[in-house]
Amino acid sequence: MSTPAHSRTGRLLTGAAVSLAVVLSACSSDSNFGGADGRDGAESGTASASSGSGSSDTGSTSSAPGADSPEVVATGLESPWSIAFQGQTMLVSERDSGRILEVSAGGDVREVGRIDDASASGEAGLHGLAVDEDRLYAFFAAGTENRIVRFDLLGEVGNLSLGEEETILDGLPTANFHNGGRLAFGPDGMLYATLGDTGDRDSAQDEKALSGKILRMTPDGDKPADNPFGDSLVFSMGHRNPQGIGWDDEGTMYASEFGQDTWDELNVIEAGGNYGWPEVEGIPEGNGAGDGGAGDGDGDFIDPVQQWSPDEASPSGLAVTDDSILIAELRGERLHQVPLDDLKSSSELWTGEHGRLRDVIEAPDGSLLVLTNNTDGRGEPGPDDDRLLRFTP
């Protein structure tokens, strides 16, 4: 089992400020390996503000268009993976380049820094971001391990930079697929991280292994005394490749998860819960199985509250608003919207309109930001891809 590592200085290349454009050069070509999320063109591009986006303001919901005609905030992103907010300012990670970008309320894009240790291979690279006050946390693959680090965010908005890299957790299993990679701070102030089974299916049912789990740690990477498996970072187990986590106003935790060939899932996460992989995929027959159904559990396993076929979903990031859960879908090329007062139902937005969708996050003003993911080697990028889109639900 991995344990929190001592702080160390990582190699960081801090980017110079760029007003409207940043040159991106990373390329990727994910393999479709066996049980990998192959559901889940790599051309170099230029990240920039969209035309007319300079008048937008994330502090005013009235300026955000509806879902039928979202605002294009930024274009030319390369394999973007995660969005996090520092105040009103968006920070975006790029999986293959290892770059962290600052996107202003008006859509101006500049490089904050680059994590040189991030190694891009298949689905691995720089993944989730999370912000805690003035510190940025990042999850990334580094050679033979996954690692979680943090930086002080220095400077003023529009000229942010990263301080010294501090590793809070290393030695996590990694692979070219099923890395999970989402980071988020829960309402309890703890840092949560998703880690897929990294190709080792049986590890998801091994309490001593960290792969196939959702992890919970203090902001310093330590094991909270109230974690459900004793002296362990494991919060829940039996996961194949969870990539989205979030909480509602009552503190209930939700996670989206890639299945293999049959069902993708939306789960309500309980401390110490076992979600069945690889023994169970989706809702077992006889437990209310069926598209959109929800069962009563199979022995020690907790059933999903929603399931979708992979061609309709392949879920990544999710956002929880006052009344619903929004899930960004890759192969499904849509947003699934699940009402909080009826977790067994769902509706769809944007089906096939913007290509693959990697992340969705609620902005401080209540609008929603969505990352497309058409340049990750599995999509069909348009001339402006990848893009950051914004709308008011």
C-alpha positions in Angstrom: 0.0 0.0 0.0 1.3 3.5 -0.8 1.8 5.9 2.0 2.2 9.7 1.9 5.6 10.7 0.7 7.9 13.4 1.9 7.8 16.7 0.1 10.1 17.1 -2.7 10.8 19.5 -5.5 9.5 18.5 -8.9 10.7 19.8 -12.2 8.4 22.6 -13.1 8.5 24.8 -16.1 6.6 28.0 -15.4 5.0 29.5 -18.5 5.3 33.1 -19.5 2.1 35.2 -19.6 0.3 35.1 -22.9 -2.6 37.4 -23.4 -4.8 35.7 -25.9 -3.0 32.6 -27.3 -0.9 29.8 -26.1 0.9 27.4 -28.4 0.1 23.8 -27.7 2.2 20.9 -29.0 1.3 17.7 -27.3 -0.1 14.8 -29.3 -1.7 11.5 -28.3 -2.9 8.3 -29.8 -4.7 6.2 -27.2 -4.8 2.5 -27.8 -8.0 0.5 -27.6 -6.5 -2.3 -25.5 -8.8 -5.1 -24.5 -10.9 -3.9 -21.6 -9.5 -0.4 -21.8 -11.9 2.5 -22.2 -11.4 2.5 -26.0 -14.9 4.0 -26.0 -13.4 6.5 -24.0 -7.2 13.5 -33.9 -4.5 14.5 -32.1 -3.5 17.7 -33.9 -1.4 20.5 -32.3 -3.5 23.7 -31.9 -3.6 27.1 -30.4 -5.6 27.8 -27.3 -7.3 31.2 -27.4 -10.4 33.2 -26.4 -13.3 32.7 -28.7 -14.4 35.7 -30.7 -16.7 37.9 -28.7 -16.0 36.0 -25.5 -14.2 38.9 -23.9 -17.6 40.4 -23.0 -18.5 37.3 -20.9 -18.3 37.4 -17.1 -18.6 34.3 -14.9 -19.8 36.6 -12.1 -23.1 37.2 -14.0 -25.4 34.3 -14.9 -27.5 36.6 -17.1 -24.6 36.7 -19.6 -24.5 32.9 -20.1 -26.6 31.5 -22.9 -28.9 28.4 -22.5 -27.9 24.8 -23.2 -29.3 25.1 -26.8 -26.6 27.6 -27.7 -23.7 27.5 -25.3 -21.0 30.1 -25.3 -17.6 29.1 -26.6 -15.2 30.5 -23.9 -11.9 29.1 -25.3 -10.7 27.1 -28.3 -7.6 25.2 -29.3 -7.1 23.2 -26.1 -5.2 20.0 -26.4 -6.6 16.9 -24.7 -8.0 18.9 -21.8 -9.1 16.8 -18.8 -10.1 18.8 -15.7 -11.5 22.2 -14.7 -11.0 23.7 -11.2 -11.9 27.2 -10.0 -9.6 29.7 -8.1 -12.1 32.3 -7.3 -13.7 33.3 -10.6 -10.7 32.1 -12.6 -10.7 28.7 -14.3 -7.7 26.4 -14.3 -7.6 23.6 -16.9 -5.3 20.6 -17.1 -4.1 19.1 -20.4 -3.5 15.4 -20.2 -0.8 14.9 -22.8 1.2 18.2 -22.5 1.2 18.3 -18.7 0.2 22.0 -19.0 -2.0 23.9 -16.5 -3.8 26.8 -18.1 -5.4 29.8 -16.6 -8.7 30.9 -18.3 -10.1 34.3 -17.4 -13.7 35.1 -17.1 -13.4 36.8 -20.5 -11.8 33.7 -22.1 -8.2 34.8 -22.2 -5.9 31.7 -22.0 -2.3 31.6 -20.6 0.0 28.9 -19.3 0.4 28.8 -15.5 3.0 26.0 -15.6 3.8 22.6 -16.8 4.3 19.4 -14.8 7.4 17.9 -16.6 7.1 14.6 -14.6 3.7 13.9 -16.1 4.1 11.0 -18.6 1.5 10.7 -21.3 0.8 7.2 -22.5 -2.6 6.0 -23.7 -5.1 7.3 -21.2 -2.5 8.3 -18.7 -1.0 11.7 -18.2 -2.1 14.8 -16.2 -5.6 14.3 -15.0 -7.6 15.9 -12.2 -7.1 19.3 -10.5 -8.6 20.6 -7.3 -8.2 23.9 -5.4 -8.1 24.4 -1.7 -7.8 28.1 -0.8 -4.6 29.2 -2.6 -3.2 25.7 -3.2 -3.6 23.7 -6.4 -3.6 19.9 -6.3 -2.9 17.8 -9.4 -3.2 14.0 -10.1 -0.9 12.6 -12.8 0.9 9.5 -14.1 4.7 9.7 -13.6 6.4 6.7 -15.2 5.5 3.6 -13.2 3.2 5.4 -10.6 0.3 7.8 -10.2 1.1 10.7 -8.0 -0.8 13.6 -6.3 1.0 16.8 -5.8 0.2 20.4 -4.7 1.5 23.9 -5.4 1.0 27.3 -3.9 -0.8 29.5 -6.4 1.3 32.6 -6.6 0.6 36.0 -8.1 -2.6 37.8 -9.1 -5.4 36.7 -11.3 -4.3 37.1 -14.9 -0.7 36.4 -13.9 -0.9 33.2 -11.8 2.1 30.9 -11.4 2.9 27.8 -9.4 5.1 27.6 -6.4 7.4 24.6 -5.5 5.9 21.2 -6.2 5.1 19.2 -3.0 4.2 15.5 -3.3 1.5 14.4 -0.9 1.0 10.9 -2.2 3.0 8.8 -4.6 3.5 5.1 -5.5 -0.1 4.7 -6.6 -0.6 2.0 -9.3 -0.7 3.2 -12.9 -1.3 1.9 -16.4 -2.1 3.2 -19.8 -5.8 2.8 -19.0 -8.2 2.7 -16.1 -6.3 5.4 -14.1 -9.4 7.2 -12.8 -7.7 10.5 -11.9 -10.4 12.8 -10.6 -9.7 15.0 -7.5 -12.2 16.9 -5.4 -12.5 18.3 -1.9 -15.6 17.0 -0.1 -17.8 19.0 2.2 -15.8 17.5 5.1 -12.7 19.2 3.9 -11.0 16.0 2.9 -9.4 15.3 -0.5 -11.0 12.5 -2.5 -9.3 10.8 -5.5 -10.5 8.2 -7.9 -8.2 5.4 -9.0 -9.3 2.8 -11.5 -8.3 -0.9 -11.4 -5.3 0.0 -13.7 -5.9 -3.3 -15.6 -5.7 -5.4 -12.4 -9.3 -6.4 -12.1 -9.0 -8.4 -9.0 -7.4 -5.5 -7.1 -10.8 -3.8 -7.0 -11.9 -6.4 -4.5 -8.7 -6.4 -2.4 -9.1 -4.1 0.6 -5.3 -3.7 0.8 -4.8 -2.5 -2.8 -5.5 1.1 -3.7 -6.5 0.4 -7.3 -10.2 0.1 -8.1 -11.0 2.5 -5.2 -12.1 5.9 -4.3 -9.5 7.3 -1.8 -10.0 9.8 1.0 -7.2 11.7 2.6 -6.4 14.9 4.5 -5.1 17.9 2.5 -1.6 16.7 3.5 -2.1 13.2 2.1 -2.5 11.5 5.5 -5.1 8.8 6.4 -8.1 10.2 8.3 -8.8 8.4 11.5 -12.4 7.9 10.6 -11.8 6.2 7.2 -13.9 3.0 7.0 -11.1 0.5 6.5 -9.0 1.5 9.4 -5.4 2.6 8.7 -6.1 2.9 5.0 -6.8 5.6 2.4 -9.6 3.5 0.9 -13.1 5.1 1.2 -15.0 2.7 -1.2 -14.0 -0.3 -3.3 -15.2 -2.4 -6.2 -14.7 0.2 -8.9 -13.5 -0.3 -12.5 -12.7 3.2 -13.6 -14.5 6.0 -11.7 -13.9 9.4 -13.3 -16.5 11.8 -11.8 -17.3 12.6 -8.1 -19.4 15.3 -6.5 -21.7 16.0 -3.5 -25.2 17.5 -3.1 -26.1 20.1 -0.5 -27.0 17.4 2.0 -23.5 15.8 1.7 -24.5 12.8 -0.4 -21.6 11.7 -2.6 -22.1 10.6 -6.3 -19.6 8.9 -8.7 -19.8 8.2 -12.4 -18.0 5.0 -13.6 -16.9 3.4 -16.8 -18.2 -0.1 -17.2 -16.7 -2.6 -19.6 -19.0 -3.9 -22.3 -22.5 -3.8 -20.7 -23.2 -1.0 -18.3 -21.8 2.4 -17.3 -22.9 3.5 -13.9 -24.0 6.4 -11.6 -23.4 5.4 -8.0 -24.3 6.9 -4.6 -21.1 6.4 -2.7 -21.2 5.2 0.9 -18.2 5.0 3.3 -16.9 1.4 3.1 -19.2 0.5 0.2 -18.4 -2.2 -2.3 -19.6 -1.5 -5.8 -19.0 -5.0 -7.2 -16.4 -4.8 -9.9 -15.3 -7.2 -11.3 -17.9 -9.6 -9.8 -20.8 -7.4 -11.0 -21.1 -4.9 -13.8 -24.2 -2.7 -13.5 -27.3 -4.1 -11.8 -27.4 -7.8 -11.4 -30.3 -9.7 -13.0 -33.2 -9.9 -10.6 -32.3 -6.7 -8.8 -34.3 -4.5 -11.0 -31.9 -4.7 -13.9 -32.7 -2.7 -17.0 -31.8 0.6 -18.5 -32.4 3.3 -15.9 -33.4 0.8 -13.2 -32.0 0.5 -9.7 -31.9 -2.6 -7.6 -31.6 -3.5 -4.0 -28.0 -4.8 -4.0 -26.6 -8.2 -4.4 -25.3 -9.5 -1.1 -22.4 -7.2 -0.1 -22.5 -5.2 -3.3 -24.2 -1.8 -3.8 -26.1 -1.4 -7.0 -25.9 1.7 -9.2 -28.9 4.1 -9.2 -28.5 4.6 -12.9 -26.9 2.6 -15.7 -26.5 3.2 -19.4 -25.1 1.2 -22.3 -21.5 2.2 -23.2 -22.4 3.7 -26.6 -24.8 6.1 -24.8 -22.5 7.1 -22.1 -18.8 6.3 -21.2 -19.0 8.8 -18.3 -16.2 11.1 -17.2 -16.6 14.2 -15.0 -19.8 15.2 -13.2 -21.2 18.3 -11.5 -23.9 18.4 -8.9 -26.2 21.5 -8.9 -29.0 22.4 -6.6 -31.4 20.1 -8.4 -29.6 17.7 -10.7 -26.4 15.8 -11.6 -24.8 16.5 -14.9 -22.4 13.9 -16.3 -20.0 14.5 -19.2 -20.0 11.5 -21.6 -17.2 10.5 -24.0 -18.4 7.9 -26.4 -22.0 9.0 -25.8 -21.1 12.6 -26.8 -23.8 14.0 -24.6 -24.6 15.3 -21.1 -26.8 13.1 -19.0 -28.9 15.1 -16.5 -30.2 13.2 -13.5 -32.7 15.0 -11.2 -31.7 14.7 -7.5 -35.3 14.0 -6.5 -35.6 11.0 -9.0 -32.2 9.3 -9.3 -33.8 6.6 -11.5 -34.6 8.9 -14.4 -32.5 11.0 -16.7 -32.6 13.2 -19.8 -30.0 14.1 -22.4 -28.4 17.3 -23.7 -26.2 17.9 -26.7 -26.3 14.4 -28.1 -23.8 14.3 -31.0 -23.6 18.1 -31.2 -20.1 18.9 -29.7 -18.4 15.5 -29.8 -16.8 13.8 -26.8 -17.2 15.6 -23.4 -14.6 15.1 -20.7 -15.6 17.3 -17.7 -18.4 19.5 -16.4 -18.2 21.8 -13.4 -20.5 24.4 -11.9 -19.1 27.9 -11.8 -19.4 30.2 -8.8 -22.2 32.0 -10.5 -24.3 28.8 -11.2 -23.4 28.5 -14.9 -21.9 25.2 -16.2 -18.5 24.8 -17.9 -17.9 21.8 -20.1 -14.7 20.6 -21.7 -14.9 18.8 -25.1 -12.4 16.0 -25.6 -12.0 15.5 -29.4 -8.2 15.8 -29.6 -7.5 12.8 -27.3 -6.8 10.4 -30.1 -10.3 8.9 -30.1 -12.4 11.8 -31.3 -12.9 13.6 -34.6 -11.6 17.1 -33.8 -13.0 20.1 -35.6 -10.9 23.2 -36.5 -11.5 24.9 -33.1 -11.2 21.8 -30.9 -10.9 21.3 -28.1 -13.2 23.9 -26.6 -14.4 25.1 -23.3 -18.2 25.7 -23.4 -20.5 27.6 -21.0 -24.2 27.7 -20.5 -26.8 28.3 -17.8 -29.0 25.2 -17.1 
